């Protein structure tokens, strides 16, 4: 049995049976059958059921938010906002799957004009989803909603820290789709995730740390199982000289401290240009200083993360950084008080590695160019933010990341129609939006001959005269400058 407990009180939130490798394989085999049935419903049949699930989730949002509080310690408001994001993505995926993935005819090409082209997106079959604990509703939903909308069945392995929320998602889905096990859940530790990779699934959607992503890729390599990897980040906010400094500070504090900083796209570093630096630091300290641990800044869910946060703060201070809020004493297990660090050198761990706590470093830079250079200086590239007016979008384009919010933080994660994913150590592939739907389907190209060939190129029966015509046609069509 896997017993899930509250990170601060230790109170049991629930317990679930642990799967072994054979049970995982059996779940994948059941899912393969279920996938055939699910696929046979077509886009409209699936949409109707997925919309019912969306409505159920929206009606019972307090219930799942409470469960998230019980087992991850997430403050209620944060859990509600998380669940709202999940509902948004499910709604978008269900509504748009047919338009994005449905069969279509493609334009005819002159050299093969007797053929019509057809494109359709076929589901993989069974998608294994491996999820983290920090956003136990929203992050798996990004993959689950895409995979289901595209016509796949899903076997989901939630984090060992949030199995009850994972089970709730599968149970509520079964309430609206009782016919077949289209969404199943398997519980356990990392070995269960590894077993899922080797269980015969046709695709793995992994969300978690970069270190575990590499293990997942190695496990998937044996059977060439394709993957989408949503890994960690070290996101930066750039505050330009024409930014609304107060708004930038408010967004930076929320982006850095929401969910106690345990957010893949959490803001961990700020780069403020010299003219606004002092005002920005003062506003951040003022706003972050008002936050209360407990109801606004929840506990750190994973005990070993507390050591990492403490090490990053200590390392920054040892290397010449200064705490203008919080600091060495901020880590009071299981809580970490908001911490703002300045003058932290670029080689400090808190600048280079994912901290995953309610901490923010603020660095003074000469201009946006230097901000970009420093912001782009880590191996990660997930999200980011820019505050400013004249050049904000130009700066946003040049941030090495998959997503950027301009004059906001984290906002791209809540938009159903935008893709979500990173570059570098933050992973590859996309969830959410049209790209997130296509991630869970294979494009299938079909050509259909409609008449005799005018320029028979692809046959041994072509004559020298026809080859000469092909050469002439090629030059006329493509040879001109
Ligand atoms: P982990 O990498 O520790 O775990 C992620 C999932 O993988 C868990 O379900 C875990 O199970 C499982 N797992 C562990 N070992 C293996 C293995 N060998 N093979 C297959 N699966 C395995 O991440 P966390 O749960 O700690 O989540 C935090 C991380 O997730 C952070 O780095 C964060 O940035 C990232 N993240 C990325 C997001 C994105 O969209 N880019 C969104 C949210 C988080 P178990 O829990 O039982 O160990």
Boltz pocket constraint, residues with backbone or C-beta under 6 A from the ligand:
constraints:
  - pocket:
      binder: B
      contacts: [[A, 130], [A, 131], [A, 132], [A, 133], [A, 134], [A, 135], [A, 139], [A, 157], [A, 158], [A, 159], [A, 160], [A, 161], [A, 188], [A, 189], [A, 190], [A, 191], [A, 192], [A, 193], [A, 194], [A, 195], [A, 197], [A, 207], [A, 208], [A, 209], [A, 210], [A, 211], [A, 212], [A, 213], [A, 215], [A, 216], [A, 219], [A, 229], [A, 230], [A, 231], [A, 232], [A, 233], [A, 263], [A, 264], [A, 265], [A, 354], [A, 382], [A, 422], [A, 426], [A, 427]]
      max_distance: 6.0
